[in-house]
Every structure is written in C-alpha cells, then in structure tokens.
Amino acid sequence: MPEQEYPVLTQIDAINAYQECTLTHPYTCGRNSLHALLIGKEKDGKAIMACPDCDFEQEIDREIVEPYVNGGMKEAMEVWAKRVGMADSKTQEWIDRIKWYQP
C-alpha cells in the first residue's frame, strides 16, 4: 500500500505546530544549532523544513506530519505526560491550550 501524500500546506502546518510544541525536541539547523528553529515552507511545490538564518534545508519528516494529520499528537502528549509523572492539572491545561492540528 503506498504512503498517503498530504497537501503541502498541511505538511507545513504540521511541522510548524511540531516546532512550537515544547514537549518535543525541535528540528534545528544542520549547519549551526544556534540558529533559529527550522520552519516549514513550500519550495518547488513541495513542503520542506528550512533554517530562517541560512540556506540549510531538509525534507519534511513523515513522522511529524502523520500524527498531526490524524489528530493523534494531543493524545500522544497526554500519554507522555502520564509516563513521566507530569499528568497534573497544570500540564493538562498547557496541553489543552496548544493549537493542535485538526484535519
């Protein structure tokens, strides 16, 4: 079965939402980790991750796009919070405030 191809704007939304989530390790520039975090953008009809401080680019990681498109990232964060002992009302409030991608 071939992998589903998501629209470019959906992929860009997914990477940008992932980068804003402080419970995950963000993608950084492959040339200088002190640069700003990578952002999703469109190039030649494809979604890519790009460094806003230099010309470094890389492909969008499918593992980022899939949970956001399927609406599963919020639930994944809730499971993670329980596993690491952070399942309290303050953490849940923070998780609820995140702008989760809704397909």
N, CA, C and O of each residue as an XYZ file, in Angstrom:
412
protein
N       0.837     -1.169      0.000
C       0.000      0.000      0.000
C       0.895      1.249      0.000
O       1.760      1.373      0.867
N       0.709      2.171     -0.945
C       1.547      3.368     -0.996
C       1.229      4.314      0.162
O       0.101      4.360      0.653
N       2.250      5.069      0.589
C       2.041      6.045      1.643
C       1.141      7.162      1.142
O       1.211      7.548     -0.025
N       0.296      7.683      2.026
C      -0.575      8.778      1.656
C       0.248     10.042      1.518
O       1.118     10.318      2.344
N      -0.026     10.809      0.476
C       0.647     12.085      0.275
C      -0.269     13.183      0.786
O      -1.406     13.306      0.331
N       0.212     13.977      1.720
C      -0.588     15.044      2.295
C      -0.342     16.346      1.542
O       0.748     16.555      1.009
N      -1.346     17.223      1.493
C      -1.163     18.501      0.810
C       0.007     19.288      1.411
O       0.290     19.179      2.604
N       0.674     20.071      0.580
C       1.838     20.840      1.005
C       1.514     21.716      2.217
O       2.282     21.738      3.179
N       0.390     22.437      2.185
C       0.060     23.323      3.307
C      -0.203     22.538      4.587
O       0.093     23.028      5.677
N      -0.742     21.356      4.481
C      -0.963     20.505      5.652
C       0.382     20.098      6.261
O       0.548     20.113      7.481
N       1.320     19.742      5.417
C       2.649     19.362      5.903
C       3.346     20.545      6.572
O       4.004     20.383      7.600
N       3.201     21.732      5.987
C       3.807     22.934      6.562
C       3.171     23.238      7.916
O       3.881     23.538      8.876
N       1.850     23.165      8.005
C       1.165     23.367      9.282
C       1.670     22.382     10.326
O       1.902     22.756     11.476
N       1.839     21.132      9.933
C       2.274     20.088     10.863
C       3.664     20.373     11.412
O       3.874     20.295     12.622
N       4.621     20.702     10.540
C       5.982     20.945     11.032
C       6.027     22.184     11.903
O       6.734     22.201     12.910
N       5.287     23.222     11.539
C       5.306     24.437     12.350
C       4.659     24.213     13.716
O       5.125     24.758     14.716
N       3.601     23.424     13.769
C       2.975     23.082     15.051
C       3.927     22.238     15.893
O       4.053     22.462     17.096
N       4.594     21.274     15.273
C       5.560     20.436     15.982
C       6.670     21.296     16.585
O       7.056     21.100     17.738
N       7.173     22.234     15.814
C       8.274     23.075     16.279
C       7.864     23.954     17.461
O       8.709     24.323     18.276
N       6.577     24.292     17.561
C       6.083     25.119     18.661
C       5.823     24.310     19.936
O       5.672     24.891     21.011
N       5.768     22.998     19.830
C       5.456     22.146     20.976
C       6.704     21.947     21.825
O       7.673     21.339     21.370
N       6.691     22.453     23.054
C       7.880     22.358     23.893
C       8.061     20.989     24.552
O       9.046     20.775     25.259
N       7.143     20.077     24.334
C       7.307     18.720     24.875
C       8.088     17.815     23.930
O       8.384     16.668     24.266
N       8.420     18.325     22.758
C       9.172     17.547     21.788
C      10.487     18.251     21.497
O      10.607     19.456     21.718
N      11.462     17.521     21.010
C      12.734     18.139     20.639
C      12.591     18.698     19.233
O      12.295     17.950     18.301
N      12.794     19.999     19.063
C      12.593     20.602     17.742
C      13.722     20.252     16.769
O      14.820     19.866     17.169
N      13.417     20.398     15.499
C      14.430     20.247     14.457
C      15.222     21.542     14.378
O      14.652     22.634     14.374
N      16.552     21.409     14.316
C      17.427     22.575     14.262
C      18.263     22.548     12.987
O      18.304     21.549     12.269
N      18.912     23.647     12.734
C      19.744     23.789     11.545
C      20.857     22.736     11.553
O      21.498     22.500     12.578
N      21.070     22.121     10.414
C      22.119     21.119     10.274
C      23.504     21.717     10.156
O      24.498     20.990     10.165
N      23.581     23.020     10.047
C      24.882     23.699      9.953
C      25.268     24.390     11.257
O      26.443     24.447     11.621
N      24.244     24.924     11.965
C      24.532     25.668     13.190
C      23.324     25.549     14.118
O      22.281     26.153     13.867
N      23.465     24.778     15.177
C      22.334     24.549     16.081
C      21.945     25.791     16.884
O      20.932     25.782     17.583
N      22.735     26.851     16.790
C      22.384     28.101     17.455
C      21.446     28.957     16.601
O      20.922     29.963     17.079
N      21.235     28.570     15.359
C      20.293     29.285     14.504
C      18.869     29.066     15.005
O      18.621     28.185     15.829
N      17.941     29.871     14.505
C      16.527     29.694     14.846
C      16.071     28.302     14.427
O      16.694     27.670     13.574
N      14.979     27.827     15.028
C      14.439     26.508     14.686
C      14.008     26.467     13.229
O      13.623     27.482     12.649
N      14.080     25.268     12.648
C      13.620     25.106     11.271
C      12.135     25.415     11.184
O      11.386     25.193     12.136
N      11.715     25.929     10.033
C      10.307     26.222      9.784
C       9.850     25.475      8.543
O      10.652     25.149      7.668
N       8.563     25.210      8.478
C       8.012     24.585      7.287
C       7.758     25.642      6.232
O       7.277     26.734      6.535
N       8.083     25.313      4.987
C       7.794     26.216      3.885
C       7.668     25.427      2.596
O       8.018     24.248      2.536
N       7.171     26.083      1.579
C       6.979     25.443      0.275
C       8.132     25.830     -0.638
O       8.549     26.987     -0.679
N       8.639     24.842     -1.369
C       9.693     25.099     -2.351
C       9.480     24.158     -3.527
O       9.467     22.937     -3.372
N       9.316     24.735     -4.678
C       9.124     23.957     -5.902
C       7.968     22.968     -5.783
O       8.049     21.844     -6.279
N       6.886     23.399     -5.119
C       5.698     22.567     -5.000
C       5.774     21.488     -3.938
O       4.878     20.648     -3.845
N       6.836     21.496     -3.130
C       6.993     20.504     -2.063
C       7.149     21.217     -0.732
O       7.616     22.355     -0.672
N       6.748     20.529      0.343
C       6.951     21.051      1.688
C       8.342     20.649      2.156
O       8.752     19.498      2.007
N       9.064     21.613      2.723
C      10.396     21.345      3.266
C      10.517     22.021      4.626
O       9.675     22.834      5.007
N      11.582     21.672      5.354
C      11.953     22.386      6.563
C      13.170     23.228      6.200
O      14.097     22.745      5.549
N      13.163     24.498      6.627
C      14.249     25.399      6.253
C      14.695     26.215      7.462
O      13.899     26.540      8.343
N      15.972     26.533      7.480
C      16.523     27.396      8.516
C      16.266     28.848      8.103
O      16.617     29.247      6.993
N      15.657     29.636      8.990
C      15.409     31.033      8.648
C      16.677     31.896      8.676
O      16.651     33.044      8.231
N      17.802     31.345      9.204
C      19.030     32.123      9.333
C      20.079     31.830      8.262
O      21.050     32.575      8.126
N      19.891     30.756      7.506
C      20.842     30.433      6.436
C      20.091     29.640      5.358
O      18.862     29.579      5.380
N      20.813     29.043      4.429
C      20.146     28.340      3.333
C      19.999     26.829      3.577
O      19.727     26.085      2.635
N      20.172     26.367      4.819
C      20.010     24.946      5.131
C      18.551     24.529      4.958
O      17.640     25.216      5.419
N      18.343     23.398      4.289
C      17.005     22.842      4.070
C      17.057     21.336      4.216
O      18.095     20.716      3.986
N      15.926     20.746      4.601
C      15.817     19.294      4.608
C      14.365     18.909      4.355
O      13.456     19.731      4.472
N      14.169     17.637      4.004
C      12.817     17.153      3.742
C      12.000     17.135      5.025
O      12.545     17.043      6.125
N      10.679     17.226      4.864
C       9.762     17.109      5.986
C       9.801     15.666      6.489
O       9.759     14.725      5.696
N       9.879     15.501      7.780
C       9.882     14.179      8.394
C       8.441     13.670      8.475
O       7.594     14.297      9.111
N       8.172     12.565      7.849
C       6.827     11.995      7.807
C       6.292     11.665      9.199
O       5.083     11.702      9.425
N       7.191     11.341     10.133
C       6.761     11.026     11.494
C       6.173     12.237     12.210
O       5.464     12.081     13.204
N       6.454     13.429     11.724
C       5.853     14.636     12.278
C       4.476     14.852     11.679
O       3.518     15.145     12.394
N       4.379     14.708     10.381
C       3.135     15.010      9.666
C       2.019     14.046     10.048
O       0.890     14.473     10.287
N       2.315     12.774     10.108
C       1.294     11.737     10.336
C       0.445     11.965     11.591
O      -0.782     11.970     11.488
N       1.054     12.157     12.787
C       0.211     12.330     13.978
C      -0.651     13.586     13.931
O      -1.790     13.581     14.398
N      -0.108     14.657     13.369
C      -0.883     15.893     13.308
C      -2.071     15.748     12.375
O      -3.176     16.188     12.695
N      -1.853     15.144     11.243
C      -2.937     14.965     10.273
C      -4.017     14.056     10.832
O      -5.205     14.267     10.586
N      -3.607     13.057     11.575
C      -4.570     12.114     12.146
C      -5.100     12.553     13.500
O      -5.849     11.812     14.136
N      -4.726     13.743     13.952
C      -5.230     14.286     15.206
C      -4.738     13.561     16.435
O      -5.347     13.672     17.500
N      -3.643     12.814     16.316
C      -3.198     11.993     17.426
C      -2.117     12.589     18.301
O      -1.764     11.992     19.318
N      -1.581     13.736     17.947
C      -0.454     14.275     18.713
C      -0.876     14.709     20.113
O      -0.115     14.521     21.062
N      -2.062     15.281     20.268
C      -2.511     15.703     21.598
C      -2.586     14.495     22.525
O      -2.119     14.543     23.662
N      -3.174     13.419     22.031
C      -3.269     12.212     22.838
C      -1.887     11.654     23.151
O      -1.653     11.152     24.250
N      -0.975     11.738     22.195
C       0.393     11.267     22.418
C       1.059     12.072     23.520
O       1.790     11.506     24.334
N       0.827     13.374     23.568
C       1.403     14.212     24.614
C       0.805     13.879     25.981
O       1.514     13.903     26.988
N      -0.483     13.572     26.025
C      -1.121     13.203     27.293
C      -0.548     11.891     27.831
O      -0.307     11.764     29.032
N      -0.331     10.926     26.952
C       0.269      9.650     27.355
C       1.688      9.886     27.867
O       2.086      9.323     28.888
N       2.446     10.717     27.157
C       3.817     11.027     27.560
C       3.824     11.665     28.951
O       4.635     11.289     29.797
N       2.928     12.626     29.194
C       2.881     13.320     30.486
C       2.624     12.333     31.618
O       3.220     12.443     32.690
N       1.740     11.372     31.382
C       1.467     10.355     32.408
C       2.700      9.493     32.651
O       3.031      9.182     33.796
N       3.374      9.108     31.577
C       4.526      8.219     31.693
C       5.663      8.861     32.479
O       6.358      8.173     33.227
N       5.863     10.164     32.321
C       6.972     10.822     33.011
C       6.535     11.498     34.310
O       7.300     12.252     34.911
N       5.312     11.226     34.737
C       4.836     11.737     36.007
C       4.449     13.205     36.008
O       4.503     13.864     37.046
N       4.060     13.716     34.856
C       3.656     15.123     34.760
C       2.166     15.265     34.466
O       1.728     16.301     33.965
N       1.395     14.244     34.772
C      -0.041     14.263     34.462
C      -0.801     15.005     35.555
O      -1.616     14.417     36.266
N      -0.527     16.299     35.683
C      -1.247     17.100     36.665
C      -2.118     18.123     35.936
O      -2.088     18.206     34.708
N      -2.882     18.889     36.682
C      -3.817     19.826     36.058
C      -3.099     20.937     35.297
O      -3.615     21.419     34.289
N      -1.924     21.350     35.758
C      -1.184     22.417     35.071
C      -0.686     21.936     33.705
O      -0.795     22.652     32.709
N      -0.145     20.730     33.669
C       0.317     20.171     32.394
C      -0.858     19.967     31.449
O      -0.756     20.284     30.264
N      -1.980     19.440     31.954
C      -3.157     19.225     31.115
C      -3.673     20.553     30.561
O      -4.077     20.628     29.401
N      -3.660     21.585     31.379
C      -4.093     22.912     30.924
C      -3.197     23.397     29.784
O      -3.677     23.964     28.802
N      -1.886     23.166     29.927
C      -0.944     23.558     28.877
C      -1.225     22.768     27.598
O      -1.270     23.344     26.511
N      -1.412     21.460     27.724
C      -1.701     20.626     26.550
C      -2.980     21.096     25.867
O      -3.052     21.135     24.639
N      -3.986     21.453     26.657
C      -5.264     21.901     26.089
C      -5.151     23.244     25.369
O      -5.949     23.530     24.476
N      -4.173     24.070     25.743
C      -4.021     25.384     25.111
C      -3.308     25.323     23.762
O      -3.410     26.259     22.969
N      -2.589     24.236     23.491
C      -1.846     24.121     22.248
C      -2.823     24.098     21.079
O      -3.893     23.496     21.161
N      -2.442     24.758     19.994
C      -3.262     24.737     18.784
C      -2.963     23.445     18.026
O      -2.099     23.425     17.149
N      -3.659     22.392     18.355
C      -3.429     21.097     17.706
C      -4.047     21.127     16.321
O      -5.131     21.675     16.119
N      -3.356     20.542     15.391
C      -3.865     20.468     14.025
C      -5.125     19.617     14.010
O      -5.127     18.498     14.525
N      -6.175     20.129     13.435
C      -7.428     19.384     13.299
C      -7.726     19.212     11.817
O      -8.006     20.190     11.123
N      -7.667     17.988     11.331
C      -7.909     17.756      9.895
C      -9.330     18.117      9.489
O      -9.692     17.980      8.321
